[in-house]
Amino acid sequence: MAARRPKAVDPAWLERAALYYLERYASSADNLRRVLQRKAKRRVFGGEESIPDELDAWIAALLEKLIRLKLLNDQAYAETRLRRQLAAGKSLGSIKRGMAAKGVGETALKNAFARMEAEREEPISDWPAALAYARKRRLGPYRTDPEQRKAMRQKDMAALARRGFSQDVARRILAAENADALESSDDE
């Protein structure tokens, strides 16, 4: 079996790969940079030819072009991702870690949080997400059997912690007398 011949990587190929990726996924500039580097390495993998030294310069120029054309916008990406993850009931810590992993800068993240709080006219907190998660998983006061609730307290605490909620939020949820009392204490 003959060895696979490496394919060429040039600026035109990088642009096509970037546009194809952006058609399917939203992305930050840093995330797209990593995706393009990975695609280029995969494309020439196994050959004698190595990735061109100017690859990083080509990618940087392409990213600048995409930003100038408004096809790539870290601030808009951060705001959209924040809205979606808050609606999905993710904890703030989990959201921040996920955004950092996707290459969203700290400034874009702070601006996204500030804009979201201004729209809501209330501070963003873990409380609504933690309540939704406890309700969905039937943790603590959402359990029907009081004996089972007592026996499962540690596991419920661990489930909330794994989801990224603070110990204070978890304790407050698990200490509630019943689900109705918890739902009426919507003030955090």
Secondary structure, DSSP 8 states (H G I E B T S, - for coil): ----------HHHHHHHHHHHHHH----HHHHHHHHHHHHHHHHTTSSS---TTHHHHHHHHHHHHHHTTS--HHHHHHHHHHHHHHTT--HHHHHHHHHHTT--HHHHHHHHHHHHHHHTS---SHHHHHHHHHHHT-GGG-S-HHHHHHTHHHHHHHHHHTT--HHHHHHHHH-SSHHHHHH----
